[in-house]
Amino acid sequence: MSEAAGPRTVLITGATGGIGGALAVVYAEAGGTLILQGRNAARLAELAAACESRGARVLTRSLDLRDRPALADWLAALAAQEQLDLVIVNAGVNTNIGPQGAGERWADVEALIEVNVLAVMATVDAVLPAMRARGRGQIALISSLAAYYGLPVTPSYCASKAAIKTYGEALRGWLAREGVRVSVVMPGYVESKMCREMPGPKPFLWSPERAARCIRRGLARNQARISFPFPLNFGTWWLSVLPPTVSQRILRLLDYGG
Ligand SMILES: NC(=O)c1ccc[n+]([C@@H]2O[C@H](COP(=O)([O-])OP(=O)(O)OC[C@H]3O[C@@H](n4cnc5c(N)ncnc54)[C@H](OP(=O)(O)O)[C@@H]3O)[C@@H](O)[C@H]2O)c1
């Protein structure tokens, strides 16, 4: 696979969503294979047709990622049949403390950790052996700018994205010498169902298409961290380095205080 030509076989989880769907289209090209996962079978079929019309070969899988045995079986079969060049671990969910600050429902918290953390690690666990054996491959973990500092309105979501950020950074250091590239993607606000349902202001909102193009560029350069947009990245990074009392005050002033 030549770097200039881009990855030939790309697996995207959460392809039925805003960012995942835009990523699928951005990577759909003649000679390439896309493997698209989601739960919404109708949306998967629609997306597959759009990607096929751009010349890509498309495989789809409708699967609930909380079913980890099914996830592991699917990925094991896939790894035996396809040579995965790029795996974008993108599927995710959000929950929040509610408009009156009542708190997150425990069932939602458990489901969130299953999708945003356990399924992410299970996916990496399943695809990594073949990449290591080949000494080649790339993994992109979709974290969030919410990983820099815990936002009072979305405690579990921030915790899950911080876990994935740290996990990806560690994997990158571990696997670099083996030829397996790992990047952490930290988007700001990107138009999607999840974004619409998130509480709080949404400054510097990007379209999924713009986000997907930025992610593809960053992955082609093997950037360790692909974070955007710049002003929000800069601001949220500061939250993580300022004294926590100052960061909390800023969040309250900006209406993220819970
Ligand atoms: N949008 C933003 O502002 C933003 C900002 C930072 C980070 N992110 C991250 O970007 C990623 C994509 O989010 P998005 O904004 O594109 O949200 P979205 O449109 O709501 O898409 C979420 C995707 O995850 C899939 N998914 C959720 N739960 C699943 C489950 N149990 N089993 C299988 N698939 C499941 C959904 O599949 P179905 O719909 O088919 O069920 C959908 O494809 C997430 O990891 C999110 O945390 C988003």
Ligand as a Chemical Component Dictionary entry (heavy atoms), coordinates in Angstrom:
data_LIG
# 
_chem_comp.id                   LIG 
_chem_comp.type                 NON-POLYMER 
_chem_comp.pdbx_formal_charge   0 
_chem_comp.three_letter_code    LIG 
# 
loop_
_chem_comp_atom.comp_id 
_chem_comp_atom.atom_id 
_chem_comp_atom.alt_atom_id 
_chem_comp_atom.type_symbol 
_chem_comp_atom.charge 
_chem_comp_atom.model_Cartn_x 
_chem_comp_atom.model_Cartn_y 
_chem_comp_atom.model_Cartn_z 
_chem_comp_atom.pdbx_ordinal 
LIG N1  N1  N 0  -20.472 15.201 17.083 1  
LIG C1  C1  C 0  -19.657 15.757 17.942 2  
LIG O1  O1  O 0  -19.789 16.966 18.269 3  
LIG C2  C2  C 0  -18.519 14.961 18.512 4  
LIG C3  C3  C 0  -17.510 15.659 19.195 5  
LIG C4  C4  C 0  -16.439 14.940 19.721 6  
LIG C5  C5  C 0  -16.373 13.576 19.541 7  
LIG N2  N2  N 1  -17.385 12.920 18.878 8  
LIG C6  C6  C 0  -17.268 11.469 18.744 9  
LIG O2  O2  O 0  -17.400 11.112 17.386 10 
LIG C7  C7  C 0  -17.916 9.788  17.293 11 
LIG C8  C8  C 0  -19.077 9.761  16.308 12 
LIG O3  O3  O 0  -20.131 10.544 16.839 13 
LIG P1  P1  P 0  -21.230 11.304 15.962 14 
LIG O4  O4  O 0  -21.188 12.716 16.369 15 
LIG O5  O5  O -1 -21.068 10.951 14.540 16 
LIG O6  O6  O 0  -22.561 10.685 16.595 17 
LIG P2  P2  P 0  -23.806 9.947  15.961 18 
LIG O7  O7  O 0  -24.215 10.586 14.682 19 
LIG O8  O8  O 0  -24.800 9.846  17.064 20 
LIG O9  O9  O 0  -23.232 8.483  15.602 21 
LIG C9  C9  C 0  -22.938 7.521  16.585 22 
LIG C10 C10 C 0  -22.607 6.221  15.892 23 
LIG O10 O10 O 0  -22.290 5.218  16.886 24 
LIG C11 C11 C 0  -23.080 4.061  16.620 25 
LIG N3  N3  N 0  -23.428 3.361  17.854 26 
LIG C12 C12 C 0  -23.837 3.914  19.016 27 
LIG N4  N4  N 0  -24.123 2.953  19.910 28 
LIG C13 C13 C 0  -23.888 1.771  19.297 29 
LIG C14 C14 C 0  -23.994 0.420  19.691 30 
LIG N5  N5  N 0  -24.409 0.064  20.911 31 
LIG N6  N6  N 0  -23.670 -0.538 18.798 32 
LIG C15 C15 C 0  -23.271 -0.205 17.558 33 
LIG N7  N7  N 0  -23.144 1.050  17.118 34 
LIG C16 C16 C 0  -23.449 2.034  17.980 35 
LIG C17 C17 C 0  -24.337 4.592  15.945 36 
LIG O11 O11 O 0  -24.954 3.546  15.241 37 
LIG P3  P3  P 0  -26.564 3.470  14.976 38 
LIG O12 O12 O 0  -27.036 4.890  14.807 39 
LIG O13 O13 O 0  -26.675 2.671  13.719 40 
LIG O14 O14 O 0  -27.141 2.829  16.180 41 
LIG C18 C18 C 0  -23.767 5.671  15.058 42 
LIG O15 O15 O 0  -23.252 5.091  13.883 43 
LIG C19 C19 C 0  -18.302 9.383  18.720 44 
LIG O16 O16 O 0  -17.297 8.558  19.269 45 
LIG C20 C20 C 0  -18.362 10.707 19.439 46 
LIG O17 O17 O 0  -18.133 10.569 20.819 47 
LIG C21 C21 C 0  -18.446 13.579 18.358 48 
# 
loop_
_chem_comp_bond.comp_id 
_chem_comp_bond.atom_id_1 
_chem_comp_bond.atom_id_2 
_chem_comp_bond.value_order 
_chem_comp_bond.pdbx_ordinal 
LIG N1  C1  SING 1  
LIG C1  O1  DOUB 2  
LIG C1  C2  SING 3  
LIG C2  C3  SING 4  
LIG C2  C21 DOUB 5  
LIG C3  C4  DOUB 6  
LIG C4  C5  SING 7  
LIG C5  N2  DOUB 8  
LIG N2  C6  SING 9  
LIG N2  C21 SING 10 
LIG C6  O2  SING 11 
LIG C6  C20 SING 12 
LIG O2  C7  SING 13 
LIG C7  C8  SING 14 
LIG C7  C19 SING 15 
LIG C8  O3  SING 16 
LIG O3  P1  SING 17 
LIG P1  O4  DOUB 18 
LIG P1  O5  SING 19 
LIG P1  O6  SING 20 
LIG O6  P2  SING 21 
LIG P2  O7  DOUB 22 
LIG P2  O8  SING 23 
LIG P2  O9  SING 24 
LIG O9  C9  SING 25 
LIG C9  C10 SING 26 
LIG C10 O10 SING 27 
LIG C10 C18 SING 28 
LIG O10 C11 SING 29 
LIG C11 N3  SING 30 
LIG C11 C17 SING 31 
LIG N3  C12 SING 32 
LIG N3  C16 SING 33 
LIG C12 N4  DOUB 34 
LIG N4  C13 SING 35 
LIG C13 C14 SING 36 
LIG C13 C16 DOUB 37 
LIG C14 N5  SING 38 
LIG C14 N6  DOUB 39 
LIG N6  C15 SING 40 
LIG C15 N7  DOUB 41 
LIG N7  C16 SING 42 
LIG C17 O11 SING 43 
LIG C17 C18 SING 44 
LIG O11 P3  SING 45 
LIG P3  O12 DOUB 46 
LIG P3  O13 SING 47 
LIG P3  O14 SING 48 
LIG C18 O15 SING 49 
LIG C19 O16 SING 50 
LIG C19 C20 SING 51 
LIG C20 O17 SING 52 
# 
